[in-house]
Amino acid sequence: MKGTSTSWTVLGLGAGVTLLGRMIGGNLGAGVTGFGLAHVALGVLDQFRPSVQK
């Protein structure tokens, strides 16, 4: 797994947003947590995507 800086940035921001959502709590916190987890998943998937270099 070799991620680019963009992949790591998306993953890191997703982790931060997830933690923020957990601290907020309630329905709003659940939405923010889901948004952050989606970014974590996208960051991980982006690391597995093959890059095309010309």
N, C-alpha and C positions, 0 to 999 in steps of 0.2 A: 504494500500500500504506500504509494508515493503521492502525497497531496501537495497541491500548489498552495501558495499563500492565500489565494482566494478561498479555497476549500477550508483551510484552517481558520480563516477569519469568520466565515459563515458558521462554522461549528462552534467557535468560541463565543460569538455573539448569541447564538442559539442557547448555549449553556447559561449565559448571563441572563437572558430574557426568561429562561425557564426558572432560574433561581428567584428572579424578581417576582414572577407569577406565583411561586410557592409562598413568598413572603406576604403578598397582598391578600391571598385567601379569597373565599367566596366565589361567586359566579364570574366576576371579572378576573380574578386570579386564575381560575380554571381556563378561561379563554386565553390569557396571556401565556400560561404554562403550555397549552397545546400549540400555540404559535411558536414558542421557543423550541419545543420538541420537534416540530416540523422542520425548523431550520437545522437542528442537529442532524436529523435524518437526511436532509438534502446535502449537508456538508459531508457526511460520511459517504453517501452515494456518489458525490462528485469526486471523491478521492479514488474511487474504483473505476471511474470512467477513463477509458484510454485517451491519451492526448495525441493530437496530430500535429507534428512539427514538419514544416516544409523548408 
